[in-house]
Amino acid sequence: MDGLTEADYKALAEICPGGMFRNVELAKISQWRIGGRADVILRPNSGEQVSALRRWFNERSIRHVVIGLTSNLLFADEGLHVPCIQIGQRMSGIQVRGNEVIAQAGVWVPVFARRMMQAGLTGAEHICGIPGTLGGLGCMNGGSQRKNIASNVLSVKSVDVSGCLVERSREECKFAYRKSIYQTNDEIIAEVKLHFESAEQSKVRSAMLSILKDRRSKFPRKEANCGSVFKSNPAMYEDVGPPGRVIERLGLKGYRVGNALVSLQHANFFIASGRTKAVDMLQLISEIRYAVYATTGHLMETEVQFVTEDGMIVPM
């Protein structure tokens, strides 16, 4: 258990009014619909609340874990037994000021992309179908069509483990391909400032519709999945192609372990069919990775990470 007393829960509820939830079924909030119960999830509505929560935990030396909308996470079957801060809908404000945009980290990426289109701004079209938060996108320097969000970032505000607010320029964020400083410094992205060029709304909308149509034809939207399981490594891409194509060539579409299976529609998407256990998904990922490595010599890294019951977020 998380070891918190009823007095602790009362204090946390005062820091994060209306945003504390106990005994949460992780399978109900997981994109994969996998996982046991979380003892407590805290959903702040501002960077100030994030700061106050982290300060409270730091002063008491209480470990905690931070998540977004779970699109790149696999939760343990045993659940989550440390306090969890979830950045999501309660932190989803967007301010458009000409070509500059300030957005909270919890805004859902497709909503953000649509707002940019409505504002007559171009540059966010490539993220319109990515099912995650802006904070998660920034942390992973995510994107599609060989693009990334860092190209539009001006600065990022985050909260460190002691609760202090930190602001960094794009250069200080150390963005690289699917990487940033936030993957290793244990800070929570709270807000992102971005710049986009002006464009005709109709052209931006047309581009977004084209991208979404293409995604619908390629990716399983209605089945429980976390998006791409393996990263598209540039060296591997040039040598043998992207992960999905390589997995398909090996005849592994539909391969399954328990109720975890490789999508028949796109081989880099793994489906949770019915009641699926995390251990089965972990085994499936391991077997597919080994098969690709044995055939190509490329050891694929995962986009998705595993959340242990004691709150460690680890690569798979």
N, C-alpha and C positions, 0 to 999 in steps of 0.2 A: 504493500500500500504506500501512498505518498507520504504518510507520517504527519499530515496536517491535522491540527485540532479544530474543534468547532469554532474556537476563537480566531484561528487563522483564516478559516473560511469566511467568517464575518468580516474580517479586515480586508480580505481580497474582494469581497462583494462591495465594500465601500470604495475601494480603489477603482473598481470596474463595474459601476452600477448597471444592472440589467444585462451584464455580459458574462456571468459565471454560471456554468452548467456542470452538474455532477453526474457520474455514472453514465457517460455518453457511449452509445454503441458505435464503435469506430466503423463498423461495416456500413452504417447508415450515412456516414459523411465521407467515406473513402470512395474515390473514383473507381477503384477496383472492387468495392463492396466486400472488402476483406478486413478482418481484425477483430480483436476482443473488445473489452470495455476500457474506456479511459476514466480514471478516477475523477479528474476535473479538467475542464477546458475553459479558458478565459479568453473572451473576444473583446479586446479594447476597441474604442472608436476614435482614438487619436494617438499621435506620437507621444503626447504628454502622459496618457494612460499607460502606454508601453513603457515609458521611462519609469513611472511610479511602480509598476509591477516588477520590473527588473531590479530596481533599487531595493524593493521589499525583499525579494528573493536573495539578492546579494548580501544584504545586511544580516540575513539569517543563515547564509550558506546553504540554501535550498536549491538543489539542481532542478532545472526545468527544461522543457523542450519547446521549440518554436516551429509551427507549421503554417502552410497557406491553405489552398483549396485541395491539397493532397494529390494533385495530378501527377506528381513524380515520386510518390511515396507508397511503400508497402508496409502495413502495420502488422505487428506480431500477433499470432493467434492468442497469446497470453494477455493481450491488452496493453495498456500504457499506465504505469503506476508512478509517474512523477507529474507534477503540474505541467499543463500544456497551454501555451499562448498561441491562439490561432488568429492570424491576420486575414481578414476576409471582408464580407459585405459591410460590416459596421465601420470599416475604414476604406471607403471607396469614393471619396470626394474628388472632383475634377474641376480645375479652374483653367479656362482658356483666356490668354491675354495676348491677342494678336497671333504671332507665330510661336509664342512660348506657352508651354502647358505645365501646370503643377498638378500632380496627381498623387493621391494617397496610395500606399502599397497594396491595399486590399482590393482595388478595383479589378473586376474580372476582365481579362485581356480582350475578349470579343466586344464587350461593352465599350472599353476604352477606344478600340479601333473604330467603332461606329461613331463615337463622339468626335473623333478627329475628322472623319468623313463629313459629318454634319457641320463642322466648323470650317470646312473648305480647306483642310490641311492634308498634305500627302506625305507618305513615309511610313505610315502604320499599317498599310494594306497587308503586308506579308504576315502580320501577326493576327489577322482577323479570325482565324480558325483555331488558335492555340488555347486550349482549355485550362488556363491557370490565372494566377494573380500577376499584376504588374511587378510587385516586389519579387516574386519568384522568377519572373522573366528577367529582371535586372540581375538577380543573384547568379543565374545560369547564363547570362548574356544570350538569352534565347532568341529565336526567330525562325524563319523558314525561307525557302528559295535561296539558300546560301547567304542570307542576310542576318543581321543581328540588331538588337535594340540599342546597343551601345552607340551606334552611328547617330542616334538622335538625342542621347543623354547629354545634358549640360552639367548636372550635379545630382548628388544623391545624399539624402539625410538618413541617418541610421541611429540606432540606440545600442550602446555597448553593454557589456555584462553588468557594469556598475550602475547603469541607468542614465549615463550621460549621452546627450545628443551630439552627434558628429556629422559634419557636412564635408563632402569630398567632391572635387571636380571630376570630370570624366577621366582625366589622365590619372588621378590619384586612385581611382577605382580599379586600375590595373586590369581592364577588360582584355580578354583574348578569346579565341574560339571556344565558346560555351564555358567560359571561365570568368571569374571576377574575384576581387579581394574578399568578398562577402561569403565565399565558400569555405574560408579558413579562419576568419577573424571573430566568429561567434557574435556578430552584430546583426541586428534586425533592421532591415530596410523599412523605413517609415514613410518616406516621400521621395518622389523623383521629379526633377525638373527637366523638361525636354524641349527641343526645337524642331519644328516641322516647316516645310515650305508650303506656300499657298498654292492652291490648285482648284480647278473647277470641280464642284461637288459631284457632278454627274460622271466625270471621268474617274474620280476616286471610287465612287459607288460601283461603276462598271467593273473596275479592276478587282474590287473586293468580291463581287458576285462571281466573277470568273474563278478566283482563287477558291472560294467556298464550294463551287460546283466541282472543281478538280478534287478537292479534299473529300467531298461526299462520294465521289466515284472510287477513290483509293482506300479510304479509311473506314473502319467499322464504327459508326457513330452511336448506334443504338445498343451495343453490347458493352458490358463492363470492362473497361481497359484504362490504361494510364498514359495513352499516347505511345510514342516511340520508346521501346525498351532499351535499345542500344544506341549509343552515339554514332553519328556518321563521321568517322575519322577521315580527314582529307587524304592521308597516305593510303589507307585501305580503299577509299573511294576510287582513287586513281588506279590502284593495282587490280582490284577485283570487283569494285562496285559498292553500292551502299548495303548496309546490313540486311534489309528486307529482301533485296534481290539475291544476295548470296544465300540466305536461309532458304529462299524459294528454290534456288537451283539445286540445293541439297535434298529437295523433296520433303521438307519438314513442315510445310503448311498442314495444319490439322493435327500435328503431333501433340500429344497431351500427357500430362502427369496428373492423375486424379481428375478434378474438374478444371484444371488450368491447361489451356491449349493455345497453340499458335494460330492466329487468325487465318481463315481461308481467304480473306480479302486482302490482307497486307501482312506479310510474314514478320515485320518488325513490331507488330501489335500483338500482345498476348491477352487472351480473353479469360475472364473469370466466369465460368458457366455454372449457374446455380450457386450452391453453398460451397465456396472454394476456400481451402486452407492456405495460409501463407507458406507453410512448409512445401506444399506442392508447387506453388508459383516459384519459390526459390529453387527447387529442384529442376523445374522446367528451364529456368534461366541458365542454370549451371550446365545442363545437358546441351542446350543449344549453343552456348558459348564454346564449349569443348568441341562440339562437332565442327564449328566454323574454324576454330583454331587448328584442329587436326588436319583440316583440308587446305586451309589458306596460309596458316602461319600467323594470322592476325588475331590477337587477343582483344576482343571487343570490350569497351567500357560501357557501363549502363548509364542511361539517363536517370533511371529510377533508383531510389535509395531505400534502405530498410530501416524501419524504426523499431528498436528493441523495446521490451517492456520497461526497461529502466531509463528510457529516453535517449539512448544513443542513436544518432542518425549516421548510418555507415553505408559505404558503397557495397555493391554486391558482385 
